[in-house]
Amino acid sequence: MNRIRRLLTASIAIAAVGLVSPAFAQSKGKIYYMVPTLLDEFQTESVSSLTKFLGDVGYEVVTLNADNKTDLQQSQMNDTILLKPAAIVLAAVDFNALVPSIEKARAAGIPVVQFDRQIKSTPSDFTSVAGTIEIGYVAAGEVQRLLKEKNGAVKGKILQVLGDPADPYTLDIQQGFEEKMKEFPDAQIISLPAMMWEASNAGTIVSDQIVANPDIDLIFLHAAHLSVAAVAALEAKGKKPGDVMLMSSNGAPVGLDLIRKGWLNVEVEQPLYAQSAAVAMFADKIVNKQEIKAGTYNVLGLESTVTIEAWGPNIKIPGAAITKDNVDEPRFWGNLKAPTDKIMPVE
């Protein structure tokens, strides 16, 4: 009972700072969202968008922040199971460590949704993730366009700055990108990892490579925060916006700002809003343990694919290219303006 009281007290405290959705006249129940941290805009915006979209379909959302602590998230999961919510949405701090909690929740009859961080080692009731290989495809298409505009053909030298090589997110983007670039042998790709996703490591790579390969046409970085360090490195070498083409992925506010300043040509978005909307679209089926069918679904204008995997129904949502022509559109999460689209449940 003490653990339940602690969790209820935490929920009240969270409500006081706006992380619990408004009360609904006829609520279908509470869905608890286990957010790994609130230290970056992607995570804070995930709270806002899940609250908004799940509210559209009749659910109250209670968010519990793990502060990037695995043991805290495990404790939060265990306490939430005792409250028997309609469902739990989990963005795991540690993929492997949370598996027992997932299994415990499902054994208690509580559906578990994996959000943004895919866990394949145990079944869940639904998974909503970005199509990271598809983000690589979109990036390749944009690189081909930019090189052709500059050089008259898809040829030139590309510096690809990955994130940490242990992270499947960056490896998938690399896989998709290089797969689509194979047919253009005149486009040379130099790939180097920014260990631990550290921006300073990306800055060092760019600084060194712009000296070793002064004919680099384009730099593709796998996250917007790495682009900030890349720009600083280029400025230190006397470069100005437009001297070297730049592209990054994930769609963070800093990336959109660099587009507006003329440094970044393209930002390929990780579709946060659509990932949240997909959870809401399928919420009734998840909560009521109804079949989710494989197929193609339109999620906020993005053609997304549901497949039935060993770990359960899985929706992959492609990213979109952001340029100076569309950078201010609210559909991109980096503008921090959640869409006003009304989400309807999948029949």
C-alpha positions as CSV (number, residue, x, y, z in Angstrom):
1,M,0.0,0.0,0.0
2,N,2.9,2.4,0.8
3,R,4.2,2.0,-2.7
4,I,0.8,2.8,-4.2
5,R,0.5,5.9,-2.0
6,R,3.9,7.0,-3.2
7,L,3.0,6.6,-6.8
8,L,-0.4,8.4,-6.3
9,T,1.5,11.3,-4.6
10,A,3.9,11.4,-7.5
11,S,1.0,11.5,-9.9
12,I,-0.5,14.5,-8.1
13,A,2.9,16.3,-8.1
14,I,3.2,15.6,-11.8
15,A,-0.3,17.0,-12.4
16,A,0.7,20.2,-10.7
17,V,3.4,20.8,-13.3
18,G,1.2,19.9,-16.2
19,L,2.3,16.4,-17.1
20,V,-1.1,14.8,-16.5
21,S,-3.7,15.3,-19.2
22,P,-6.9,17.2,-18.4
23,A,-9.8,15.2,-16.9
24,F,-12.3,13.8,-19.5
25,A,-16.0,13.7,-18.9
26,Q,-16.1,10.1,-20.0
27,S,-12.5,8.9,-19.7
28,K,-11.7,5.4,-21.1
29,G,-9.1,5.1,-18.4
30,K,-5.5,6.2,-17.6
31,I,-2.5,5.3,-19.7
32,Y,0.9,5.7,-18.0
33,Y,3.8,7.0,-20.1
34,M,7.2,6.0,-18.8
35,V,9.5,8.7,-20.3
36,P,13.2,8.1,-19.9
37,T,14.2,11.7,-19.3
38,L,12.9,15.2,-19.6
39,L,16.3,16.8,-20.4
40,D,15.8,17.3,-24.1
41,E,13.2,18.7,-26.4
42,F,12.3,15.4,-28.1
43,Q,11.3,13.8,-24.7
44,T,9.4,16.8,-23.5
45,E,7.6,17.1,-26.8
46,S,6.8,13.4,-26.6
47,V,4.9,14.0,-23.4
48,S,2.9,16.9,-25.0
49,S,2.1,15.0,-28.1
50,L,1.1,11.7,-26.4
51,T,-1.1,13.6,-24.0
52,K,-2.8,15.5,-26.8
53,F,-3.3,12.6,-29.2
54,L,-4.4,10.0,-26.5
55,G,-6.7,12.7,-25.1
56,D,-8.3,13.0,-28.6
57,V,-9.4,9.3,-28.3
58,G,-10.5,9.5,-24.7
59,Y,-7.6,8.5,-22.5
60,E,-6.0,10.4,-19.6
61,V,-2.2,10.3,-19.6
62,V,0.0,10.2,-16.5
63,T,3.7,10.7,-17.2
64,L,6.5,9.3,-15.0
65,N,10.0,10.6,-15.6
66,A,12.9,8.1,-14.9
67,D,15.6,10.8,-15.1
68,N,17.6,8.3,-17.2
69,K,17.8,5.9,-14.2
70,T,17.1,2.3,-14.9
71,D,16.3,1.3,-11.4
72,L,13.9,4.2,-11.0
73,Q,12.0,3.2,-14.2
74,Q,11.9,-0.4,-13.0
75,S,10.3,0.8,-9.7
76,Q,7.9,3.0,-11.6
77,M,6.8,0.1,-13.7
78,N,6.3,-2.1,-10.7
79,D,4.2,0.5,-8.9
80,T,2.1,1.3,-12.0
81,I,1.3,-2.4,-12.4
82,L,-0.4,-2.3,-9.0
83,L,-2.6,0.5,-10.2
84,K,-3.9,-1.6,-13.1
85,P,-4.0,1.2,-15.7
86,A,-5.6,0.8,-19.2
87,A,-2.1,0.5,-20.7
88,I,1.5,1.5,-20.2
89,V,3.6,3.3,-22.8
90,L,7.3,2.7,-22.3
91,A,10.3,4.4,-23.7
92,A,12.9,2.3,-22.0
93,V,16.0,3.7,-20.3
94,D,17.7,0.3,-20.7
95,F,16.3,-2.1,-23.3
96,N,17.3,-5.4,-21.5
97,A,16.7,-4.3,-17.9
98,L,13.1,-3.5,-18.5
99,V,12.1,-6.8,-20.1
100,P,11.1,-8.4,-16.8
101,S,8.8,-5.4,-16.0
102,I,7.2,-5.7,-19.4
103,E,6.5,-9.3,-18.9
104,K,5.2,-8.7,-15.4
105,A,2.8,-6.0,-16.7
106,R,1.5,-8.2,-19.5
107,A,1.1,-11.1,-17.2
108,A,-1.1,-8.9,-15.0
109,G,-3.3,-8.2,-18.1
110,I,-1.9,-4.7,-18.7
111,P,-1.0,-3.9,-22.4
112,V,2.4,-2.5,-22.9
113,V,3.3,-0.2,-25.9
114,Q,7.0,0.4,-26.8
115,F,7.5,4.0,-27.9
116,D,10.4,5.2,-30.0
117,R,12.8,2.6,-28.5
118,Q,12.1,-0.8,-30.0
119,I,12.5,-3.9,-27.8
120,K,12.6,-7.1,-29.7
121,S,13.6,-9.6,-27.0
122,T,10.1,-10.0,-25.5
123,P,6.6,-9.5,-26.9
124,S,4.7,-6.2,-26.4
125,D,1.2,-5.2,-27.5
126,F,2.3,-2.5,-29.9
127,T,5.5,-0.7,-31.0
128,S,5.7,2.7,-32.6
129,V,9.0,3.7,-34.0
130,A,10.6,5.8,-36.7
131,G,11.6,4.0,-39.8
132,T,15.3,4.6,-39.3
133,I,16.4,2.7,-42.5
134,E,13.8,4.8,-44.3
135,I,15.3,8.0,-42.8
136,G,18.5,6.9,-44.5
137,Y,16.6,6.5,-47.8
138,V,15.2,10.0,-47.5
139,A,18.7,11.3,-46.7
140,A,20.1,9.6,-49.8
141,G,17.5,11.1,-52.0
142,E,18.3,14.6,-50.7
143,V,22.0,14.1,-51.1
144,Q,21.5,12.9,-54.7
145,R,19.4,16.1,-55.4
146,L,22.0,18.4,-53.8
147,L,25.0,16.9,-55.6
148,K,23.2,17.0,-58.9
149,E,22.3,20.7,-58.4
150,K,25.9,21.5,-57.5
151,N,28.0,19.2,-59.7
152,G,25.6,18.4,-62.5
153,A,25.5,14.7,-61.5
154,V,25.4,12.6,-58.4
155,K,29.2,12.8,-57.9
156,G,31.4,14.3,-55.2
157,K,32.8,13.7,-51.8
158,I,30.5,13.1,-48.8
159,L,31.6,13.0,-45.1
160,Q,29.1,10.9,-43.1
161,V,29.3,11.5,-39.3
162,L,27.6,8.7,-37.5
163,G,26.5,8.7,-33.9
164,D,27.8,6.0,-31.5
165,P,28.5,2.8,-33.5
166,A,26.8,0.7,-30.7
167,D,23.4,2.5,-31.4
168,P,21.1,0.7,-33.9
169,Y,19.5,4.1,-34.7
170,T,22.6,5.4,-36.4
171,L,23.5,2.0,-37.9
172,D,20.1,1.7,-39.5
173,I,20.4,5.2,-41.0
174,Q,23.8,4.4,-42.4
175,Q,22.4,1.2,-43.8
176,G,19.6,2.9,-45.6
177,F,21.7,5.8,-46.8
178,E,24.5,3.7,-48.2
179,E,22.1,1.2,-49.8
180,K,20.5,4.0,-51.9
181,M,23.9,5.5,-52.7
182,K,25.5,2.3,-54.1
183,E,24.3,3.0,-57.6
184,F,26.3,6.2,-57.7
185,P,30.0,5.1,-57.7
186,D,31.2,8.7,-58.4
187,A,29.9,9.7,-54.9
188,Q,32.6,8.9,-52.4
189,I,31.4,8.4,-48.8
190,I,33.8,8.8,-45.9
191,S,32.1,7.5,-42.7
192,L,33.3,8.2,-39.2
193,P,31.6,7.8,-35.8
194,A,31.1,10.5,-33.2
195,M,31.6,8.2,-30.2
196,M,28.9,8.5,-27.5
197,W,27.0,10.9,-29.7
198,E,29.3,13.6,-28.3
199,A,29.0,16.9,-30.3
200,S,32.7,17.7,-29.6
201,N,33.7,14.4,-31.3
202,A,31.7,15.4,-34.4
203,G,33.4,18.8,-34.4
204,T,36.8,17.2,-34.2
205,I,35.9,14.9,-37.1
206,V,34.7,17.8,-39.3
207,S,37.7,19.9,-38.4
208,D,40.2,17.1,-39.3
209,Q,38.4,16.0,-42.4
210,I,38.0,19.5,-43.9
211,V,41.8,19.7,-43.8
212,A,42.5,16.1,-45.0
213,N,39.8,16.4,-47.7
214,P,39.3,20.1,-48.6
215,D,37.1,19.0,-51.6
216,I,34.3,17.7,-49.4
217,D,31.0,18.7,-51.0
218,L,28.6,17.7,-48.3
219,I,28.6,16.6,-44.7
220,F,25.8,14.4,-43.4
221,L,25.5,14.1,-39.7
222,H,23.1,11.7,-38.0
223,A,21.8,14.2,-35.4
224,A,21.1,17.9,-35.4
225,H,23.1,18.6,-32.2
226,L,26.2,17.2,-34.1
227,S,25.5,19.8,-36.8
228,V,26.0,22.6,-34.3
229,A,29.5,21.4,-33.6
230,A,30.1,20.9,-37.3
231,V,29.2,24.5,-38.0
232,A,31.5,25.7,-35.3
233,A,34.4,23.7,-36.8
234,L,33.7,25.0,-40.3
235,E,33.5,28.6,-39.0
236,A,36.9,28.1,-37.3
237,K,38.3,27.1,-40.7
238,G,36.9,30.3,-42.2
239,K,34.0,28.7,-43.9
240,K,30.7,30.6,-44.5
241,P,27.1,29.3,-45.0
242,G,26.9,27.5,-48.3
243,D,30.6,26.8,-48.7
244,V,30.0,23.2,-47.7
245,M,26.6,21.6,-47.9
246,L,25.3,20.2,-44.6
247,M,22.5,17.8,-43.8
248,S,21.5,16.1,-40.5
249,S,18.7,13.9,-39.2
250,N,16.2,13.9,-36.2
251,G,14.6,17.2,-36.7
252,A,15.5,19.0,-33.4
253,P,15.0,22.7,-33.0
254,V,18.7,23.5,-33.4
255,G,18.6,21.8,-36.8
256,L,15.7,23.9,-38.0
257,D,17.5,27.0,-36.7
258,L,20.6,26.1,-38.8
259,I,18.4,25.8,-41.8
260,R,17.0,29.3,-41.2
261,K,20.6,30.7,-40.8
262,G,21.6,29.2,-44.1
263,W,24.1,26.6,-42.8
264,L,22.0,23.5,-43.1
265,N,20.5,22.5,-46.5
266,V,18.3,19.6,-45.2
267,E,17.2,18.1,-41.9
268,V,15.5,14.7,-42.2
269,E,13.0,14.5,-39.4
270,Q,12.4,11.7,-36.9
271,P,8.6,11.8,-37.0
272,L,7.8,12.3,-33.3
273,Y,4.3,13.6,-33.8
274,A,3.3,10.8,-36.1
275,Q,4.9,8.2,-33.7
276,S,2.6,9.6,-30.9
277,A,-0.4,9.8,-33.2
278,A,0.0,6.2,-34.2
279,V,-0.2,5.1,-30.5
280,A,-3.5,7.0,-30.2
281,M,-4.9,5.6,-33.5
282,F,-4.5,2.1,-32.2
283,A,-5.1,2.7,-28.5
284,D,-8.6,1.2,-28.4
285,K,-7.4,-2.0,-30.0
286,I,-4.4,-2.2,-27.7
287,V,-6.5,-1.6,-24.5
288,N,-9.3,-3.9,-25.6
289,K,-6.8,-6.6,-26.8
290,Q,-8.2,-6.6,-30.3
291,E,-6.4,-7.7,-33.4
292,I,-4.1,-5.1,-35.1
293,K,-3.9,-5.9,-38.8
294,A,-0.8,-5.6,-40.9
295,G,-1.0,-3.0,-43.7
296,T,-0.4,0.6,-44.7
297,Y,-1.8,3.4,-42.6
298,N,-1.8,7.1,-43.1
299,V,-0.4,8.8,-40.0
300,L,-0.5,12.6,-40.1
301,G,0.1,12.4,-43.8
302,L,2.9,9.9,-43.6
303,E,2.4,6.5,-45.3
304,S,3.3,4.1,-42.5
305,T,3.6,0.3,-42.3
306,V,2.3,-2.1,-39.6
307,T,3.9,-5.5,-39.6
308,I,3.3,-8.4,-37.3
309,E,6.7,-9.3,-35.8
310,A,7.8,-11.9,-33.3
311,W,7.7,-9.1,-30.7
312,G,4.2,-8.0,-31.7
313,P,2.5,-5.4,-34.0
314,N,5.1,-2.9,-35.1
315,I,4.5,0.4,-37.0
316,K,7.4,2.1,-38.8
317,I,6.9,5.7,-39.8
318,P,9.2,7.4,-42.3
319,G,10.8,10.7,-41.8
320,A,10.3,13.8,-44.0
321,A,12.9,16.2,-45.5
322,I,12.9,19.7,-44.0
323,T,14.3,22.5,-46.1
324,K,14.2,26.3,-46.2
325,D,10.9,26.0,-48.1
326,N,8.9,24.2,-45.4
327,V,11.0,24.7,-42.2
328,D,8.2,26.7,-40.5
329,E,5.5,24.1,-40.9
330,P,4.1,23.1,-37.5
331,R,4.0,19.4,-38.5
332,F,7.7,19.2,-37.7
333,W,8.3,18.6,-34.1
334,G,11.4,20.9,-34.0
335,N,9.0,23.8,-34.2
336,L,7.5,22.6,-30.9
337,K,3.9,23.2,-32.0
338,A,2.0,20.0,-31.7
339,P,-0.4,19.5,-34.7
340,T,-4.1,20.4,-34.1
341,D,-5.2,17.4,-36.2
342,K,-7.9,15.4,-34.5
343,I,-6.9,11.7,-34.3
344,M,-9.5,9.1,-34.9
345,P,-9.2,5.5,-33.7
346,V,-8.5,2.8,-36.3
347,E,-11.7,0.8,-36.8
